[in-house]
Amino acid sequence: MKKIVPAFLLACTAIAVPMGASMAQDAKLAPISDYVTSDVKPWLNDPAIVEAVKAQNAANANLSAADVDALDKKWRAEVDGSDHSMIDGVLNNALSKFLQGKKEASGGKITEIFVMDAKGLNVGQSDTTSDYWQGDEAKFQKSFGAGKDAVFVDEIEKDESTQTLQSQASVTISDDKGTPIGAITVGVNVDAL
């Protein structure tokens, strides 16, 4: 019996430590989730977003996985190259202008915004992203992939270039019938909240 009690206590401690760390992380992420709910979600049904996503979903409906990979490869080459025609086409579209305005209006709370279609391809963005396809990343899979009203807040990390604490929050975008059509990811400057 004496051996069972220490083993039981050890097992409880092993379980409690990860749970405590998880709860602490959740507490740190709560202000980000609150900010996204109060300040970002209200404009997700704006026609500038919904219509752009619907249009790209229609245009990309027949893209194969190989097509998506080719588009992503082209984008990545443009990030490092001198030809930026694909990137410029996205950065200069109406949705990107809308998102750039939202970023500027945030007073430094938002560091970046990008909207993805149902395949995880960028539709519009406030800044250049390193890749065009987000479909293989948690930000897309845990928002759009989780269905209507899903919100995913990623871990807080220190941005080396700005020396600020940042997190990415992703939310499913739905049409007026409640059908998920895409997702949005917002980079949040935790220090500005």
Contacts in CASP RR format, 6 or more apart in sequence:
PFRMAT RR
TARGET T0000
AUTHOR 0000-0000-0000
METHOD contacts of the structure
MODEL  1
MKKIVPAFLLACTAIAVPMGASMAQDAKLAPISDYVTSDVKPWLNDPAIV
EAVKAQNAANANLSAADVDALDKKWRAEVDGSDHSMIDGVLNNALSKFLQ
GKKEASGGKITEIFVMDAKGLNVGQSDTTSDYWQGDEAKFQKSFGAGKDA
VFVDEIEKDESTQTLQSQASVTISDDKGTPIGAITVGVNVDAL
25 155 0 8 1.000
28 156 0 8 1.000
28 190 0 8 1.000
29 153 0 8 1.000
29 155 0 8 1.000
29 156 0 8 1.000
29 167 0 8 1.000
31 190 0 8 1.000
31 193 0 8 1.000
32 153 0 8 1.000
32 156 0 8 1.000
32 167 0 8 1.000
32 169 0 8 1.000
32 188 0 8 1.000
32 190 0 8 1.000
32 193 0 8 1.000
33 151 0 8 1.000
33 153 0 8 1.000
33 169 0 8 1.000
35 109 0 8 1.000
35 169 0 8 1.000
35 188 0 8 1.000
35 193 0 8 1.000
36 151 0 8 1.000
36 153 0 8 1.000
36 169 0 8 1.000
36 171 0 8 1.000
36 186 0 8 1.000
36 188 0 8 1.000
37 151 0 8 1.000
39 106 0 8 1.000
39 109 0 8 1.000
40 169 0 8 1.000
40 171 0 8 1.000
40 184 0 8 1.000
40 186 0 8 1.000
41 171 0 8 1.000
43 49 0 8 1.000
43 102 0 8 1.000
44 171 0 8 1.000
44 173 0 8 1.000
44 184 0 8 1.000
45 174 0 8 1.000
45 176 0 8 1.000
46 98 0 8 1.000
48 94 0 8 1.000
48 95 0 8 1.000
48 98 0 8 1.000
49 95 0 8 1.000
49 98 0 8 1.000
49 115 0 8 1.000
49 173 0 8 1.000
49 184 0 8 1.000
50 173 0 8 1.000
50 175 0 8 1.000
50 176 0 8 1.000
50 181 0 8 1.000
52 93 0 8 1.000
52 94 0 8 1.000
52 95 0 8 1.000
52 115 0 8 1.000
52 123 0 8 1.000
52 124 0 8 1.000
53 115 0 8 1.000
53 117 0 8 1.000
53 118 0 8 1.000
53 123 0 8 1.000
53 173 0 8 1.000
53 181 0 8 1.000
53 182 0 8 1.000
54 175 0 8 1.000
54 181 0 8 1.000
56 117 0 8 1.000
56 121 0 8 1.000
56 123 0 8 1.000
57 117 0 8 1.000
57 118 0 8 1.000
57 119 0 8 1.000
57 181 0 8 1.000
57 182 0 8 1.000
60 117 0 8 1.000
60 118 0 8 1.000
60 119 0 8 1.000
60 121 0 8 1.000
63 71 0 8 1.000
63 119 0 8 1.000
68 119 0 8 1.000
68 121 0 8 1.000
68 133 0 8 1.000
69 133 0 8 1.000
71 86 0 8 1.000
71 121 0 8 1.000
71 132 0 8 1.000
71 133 0 8 1.000
72 131 0 8 1.000
72 132 0 8 1.000
72 133 0 8 1.000
74 86 0 8 1.000
74 132 0 8 1.000
75 86 0 8 1.000
75 87 0 8 1.000
75 131 0 8 1.000
75 132 0 8 1.000
75 133 0 8 1.000
76 130 0 8 1.000
76 131 0 8 1.000
76 132 0 8 1.000
78 84 0 8 1.000
78 85 0 8 1.000
78 86 0 8 1.000
78 87 0 8 1.000
79 87 0 8 1.000
79 128 0 8 1.000
79 130 0 8 1.000
79 131 0 8 1.000
86 132 0 8 1.000
87 128 0 8 1.000
90 96 0 8 1.000
90 122 0 8 1.000
90 123 0 8 1.000
90 124 0 8 1.000
90 125 0 8 1.000
91 124 0 8 1.000
91 125 0 8 1.000
91 128 0 8 1.000
93 124 0 8 1.000
95 115 0 8 1.000
95 123 0 8 1.000
95 124 0 8 1.000
96 124 0 8 1.000
96 125 0 8 1.000
96 126 0 8 1.000
99 113 0 8 1.000
99 114 0 8 1.000
99 115 0 8 1.000
99 124 0 8 1.000
99 125 0 8 1.000
99 126 0 8 1.000
100 126 0 8 1.000
101 126 0 8 1.000
102 110 0 8 1.000
102 113 0 8 1.000
102 126 0 8 1.000
103 110 0 8 1.000
103 111 0 8 1.000
103 112 0 8 1.000
103 113 0 8 1.000
103 126 0 8 1.000
103 127 0 8 1.000
107 192 0 8 1.000
108 189 0 8 1.000
108 192 0 8 1.000
109 188 0 8 1.000
109 189 0 8 1.000
109 192 0 8 1.000
109 193 0 8 1.000
110 126 0 8 1.000
110 186 0 8 1.000
110 187 0 8 1.000
110 188 0 8 1.000
110 189 0 8 1.000
111 159 0 8 1.000
111 162 0 8 1.000
111 164 0 8 1.000
111 166 0 8 1.000
111 187 0 8 1.000
111 188 0 8 1.000
111 189 0 8 1.000
112 125 0 8 1.000
112 126 0 8 1.000
112 127 0 8 1.000
112 129 0 8 1.000
112 185 0 8 1.000
112 186 0 8 1.000
112 187 0 8 1.000
113 125 0 8 1.000
113 126 0 8 1.000
113 184 0 8 1.000
113 185 0 8 1.000
113 186 0 8 1.000
113 187 0 8 1.000
114 122 0 8 1.000
114 124 0 8 1.000
114 125 0 8 1.000
114 126 0 8 1.000
114 127 0 8 1.000
114 129 0 8 1.000
114 134 0 8 1.000
114 184 0 8 1.000
114 185 0 8 1.000
115 122 0 8 1.000
115 123 0 8 1.000
115 124 0 8 1.000
115 125 0 8 1.000
115 173 0 8 1.000
115 182 0 8 1.000
115 183 0 8 1.000
115 184 0 8 1.000
116 122 0 8 1.000
116 123 0 8 1.000
116 134 0 8 1.000
116 135 0 8 1.000
116 140 0 8 1.000
116 144 0 8 1.000
116 182 0 8 1.000
116 183 0 8 1.000
116 184 0 8 1.000
116 185 0 8 1.000
117 123 0 8 1.000
117 181 0 8 1.000
117 182 0 8 1.000
118 144 0 8 1.000
118 180 0 8 1.000
118 181 0 8 1.000
118 182 0 8 1.000
119 133 0 8 1.000
119 135 0 8 1.000
120 133 0 8 1.000
120 134 0 8 1.000
120 135 0 8 1.000
120 140 0 8 1.000
120 144 0 8 1.000
120 182 0 8 1.000
120 183 0 8 1.000
121 132 0 8 1.000
121 133 0 8 1.000
121 134 0 8 1.000
121 135 0 8 1.000
122 129 0 8 1.000
122 132 0 8 1.000
122 133 0 8 1.000
122 134 0 8 1.000
134 140 0 8 1.000
134 183 0 8 1.000
134 185 0 8 1.000
135 141 0 8 1.000
138 152 0 8 1.000
138 154 0 8 1.000
139 152 0 8 1.000
139 154 0 8 1.000
139 168 0 8 1.000
139 170 0 8 1.000
139 183 0 8 1.000
139 185 0 8 1.000
140 170 0 8 1.000
140 183 0 8 1.000
140 185 0 8 1.000
142 150 0 8 1.000
142 152 0 8 1.000
142 170 0 8 1.000
143 150 0 8 1.000
143 151 0 8 1.000
143 152 0 8 1.000
143 170 0 8 1.000
143 171 0 8 1.000
143 172 0 8 1.000
143 183 0 8 1.000
143 184 0 8 1.000
143 185 0 8 1.000
144 150 0 8 1.000
144 172 0 8 1.000
144 173 0 8 1.000
144 180 0 8 1.000
144 182 0 8 1.000
144 183 0 8 1.000
145 172 0 8 1.000
145 180 0 8 1.000
145 183 0 8 1.000
146 152 0 8 1.000
146 172 0 8 1.000
147 172 0 8 1.000
147 180 0 8 1.000
148 172 0 8 1.000
148 174 0 8 1.000
148 178 0 8 1.000
148 179 0 8 1.000
148 180 0 8 1.000
149 172 0 8 1.000
149 174 0 8 1.000
150 171 0 8 1.000
150 172 0 8 1.000
151 169 0 8 1.000
151 170 0 8 1.000
151 171 0 8 1.000
151 172 0 8 1.000
152 169 0 8 1.000
152 170 0 8 1.000
152 171 0 8 1.000
153 167 0 8 1.000
153 168 0 8 1.000
153 169 0 8 1.000
153 170 0 8 1.000
154 167 0 8 1.000
154 168 0 8 1.000
154 169 0 8 1.000
154 170 0 8 1.000
155 167 0 8 1.000
156 165 0 8 1.000
156 166 0 8 1.000
156 167 0 8 1.000
156 190 0 8 1.000
157 165 0 8 1.000
157 166 0 8 1.000
157 167 0 8 1.000
158 164 0 8 1.000
158 165 0 8 1.000
158 166 0 8 1.000
159 165 0 8 1.000
159 166 0 8 1.000
162 189 0 8 1.000
164 189 0 8 1.000
164 190 0 8 1.000
164 191 0 8 1.000
164 192 0 8 1.000
165 189 0 8 1.000
165 190 0 8 1.000
165 191 0 8 1.000
166 187 0 8 1.000
166 188 0 8 1.000
166 189 0 8 1.000
166 190 0 8 1.000
167 187 0 8 1.000
167 188 0 8 1.000
167 190 0 8 1.000
168 185 0 8 1.000
168 186 0 8 1.000
168 187 0 8 1.000
168 188 0 8 1.000
169 185 0 8 1.000
169 186 0 8 1.000
169 187 0 8 1.000
169 188 0 8 1.000
170 183 0 8 1.000
170 184 0 8 1.000
170 185 0 8 1.000
170 186 0 8 1.000
171 183 0 8 1.000
171 184 0 8 1.000
171 186 0 8 1.000
172 180 0 8 1.000
172 182 0 8 1.000
172 183 0 8 1.000
173 180 0 8 1.000
173 181 0 8 1.000
173 182 0 8 1.000
173 183 0 8 1.000
173 184 0 8 1.000
174 180 0 8 1.000
174 181 0 8 1.000
175 181 0 8 1.000
END
